Amino acid sequence: MAKILVVDDSPTQLTNLARIVEGQGHQVITAVNGVEGIERARSERPDLILMDVVMPELNGFQATRKITRDADLGGIPVILVTTKDQETDKVWGERQGASGYIVKPPREAELLAEIDRVLR
């Protein structure tokens, strides 16, 4: 199974996403903001990142852009998981390099299908 980094500043969302991902046998590592997410991506080399957008210090759009445009980290796919539900947000996320976009609260089946799609 895959190693998945979950980045979210909400302890409730972090726990919920980790429960869903671990329930499928994946290994979960966590970070509570974009800065820590980038640091954990460098040190842990996950197979996939689930990234919130609205976070302190460095938001998920900024962190995704830094990860996907980095020579060492650019091969790690990022799925944005956010409350931002406007089409313009989704387009902006794709422009930052996101491989997927899910609106919170995620339906478990939708999240797992998107993870499977991106990991293939």
C-alpha positions as CSV (number, residue, x, y, z in Angstrom):
1,M,0.0,0.0,0.0
2,A,1.0,3.6,-0.3
3,K,2.5,6.2,2.1
4,I,0.1,9.2,2.1
5,L,0.9,12.6,3.7
6,V,-2.3,14.3,5.0
7,V,-1.9,18.1,5.5
8,D,-4.7,19.9,7.4
9,D,-4.7,22.4,10.2
10,S,-8.0,21.0,11.6
11,P,-7.4,18.1,14.1
12,T,-10.9,16.8,13.3
13,Q,-10.3,16.7,9.6
14,L,-6.8,15.3,10.0
15,T,-8.2,12.4,12.1
16,N,-11.1,11.8,9.7
17,L,-8.9,11.7,6.6
18,A,-6.3,9.5,8.3
19,R,-9.0,7.1,9.4
20,I,-10.4,6.7,5.9
21,V,-6.9,6.3,4.4
22,E,-5.6,3.9,7.0
23,G,-8.8,1.9,6.7
24,Q,-7.6,1.0,3.2
25,G,-4.3,-0.2,4.5
26,H,-2.3,2.9,3.5
27,Q,0.4,4.3,5.8
28,V,-0.4,7.9,7.0
29,I,1.9,10.7,8.0
30,T,0.5,14.1,8.9
31,A,1.4,17.8,8.9
32,V,-0.7,20.7,10.3
33,N,0.2,23.5,7.8
34,G,1.8,24.0,4.4
35,V,5.3,24.7,5.7
36,E,5.3,21.5,7.7
37,G,3.7,19.6,4.8
38,I,6.6,20.6,2.5
39,E,9.1,19.6,5.2
40,R,7.4,16.2,5.7
41,A,7.3,15.6,2.0
42,R,11.0,16.1,1.8
43,S,11.8,13.9,4.8
44,E,9.2,11.1,4.2
45,R,8.9,11.0,0.4
46,P,5.2,10.0,0.4
47,D,3.5,8.4,-2.6
48,L,0.6,11.0,-2.5
49,I,-0.3,14.1,-0.6
50,L,-3.8,15.1,0.5
51,M,-3.7,18.9,1.0
52,D,-6.1,21.3,2.7
53,V,-6.2,24.8,1.2
54,V,-7.1,27.2,4.0
55,M,-4.3,26.9,6.5
56,P,-2.0,29.3,8.4
57,E,1.6,30.2,7.4
58,L,1.4,28.7,3.8
59,N,-1.9,27.9,2.3
60,G,-2.5,24.7,0.3
61,F,-2.4,26.4,-3.1
62,Q,1.0,27.8,-2.3
63,A,2.3,24.6,-0.8
64,T,1.1,22.6,-3.8
65,R,2.8,25.0,-6.2
66,K,6.1,24.7,-4.2
67,I,5.9,20.9,-4.1
68,T,4.9,20.3,-7.8
69,R,7.5,22.7,-9.1
70,D,10.3,21.4,-6.9
71,A,12.9,19.3,-8.7
72,D,13.0,16.7,-5.9
73,L,9.3,16.7,-5.0
74,G,7.6,17.4,-8.3
75,G,6.8,13.7,-8.9
76,I,4.6,13.5,-5.8
77,P,0.9,13.9,-6.8
78,V,-1.2,16.3,-4.6
79,I,-5.0,16.0,-4.2
80,L,-6.5,19.2,-2.7
81,V,-9.2,18.4,-0.1
82,T,-10.9,21.7,0.8
83,T,-14.1,23.5,1.7
84,K,-13.5,25.9,-1.2
85,D,-16.1,24.7,-3.6
86,Q,-16.1,27.2,-6.5
87,E,-15.1,26.2,-10.0
88,T,-12.5,28.9,-10.0
89,D,-10.8,27.4,-6.9
90,K,-10.6,24.0,-8.7
91,V,-9.1,25.6,-11.8
92,W,-6.6,27.5,-9.6
93,G,-5.7,24.3,-7.8
94,E,-5.0,22.6,-11.2
95,R,-2.9,25.5,-12.2
96,Q,-0.8,25.0,-9.1
97,G,-0.2,21.4,-10.1
98,A,-2.8,19.5,-8.2
99,S,-3.7,16.1,-9.6
100,G,-7.2,16.1,-8.0
101,Y,-9.7,18.2,-6.1
102,I,-12.2,17.1,-3.5
103,V,-14.7,19.3,-1.6
104,K,-15.0,18.8,2.1
105,P,-16.5,16.9,3.8
106,P,-15.3,14.2,1.5
107,R,-17.5,11.2,0.9
108,E,-15.4,8.2,1.7
109,A,-16.0,6.4,-1.6
110,E,-15.2,9.5,-3.6
111,L,-12.0,10.1,-1.7
112,L,-10.9,6.5,-2.0
113,A,-11.7,6.5,-5.8
114,E,-9.7,9.7,-6.3
115,I,-6.7,8.2,-4.3
116,D,-6.8,5.1,-6.4
117,R,-7.0,7.1,-9.7
118,V,-4.0,9.3,-8.8
119,L,-1.9,6.4,-7.5
120,R,-2.3,4.4,-10.7
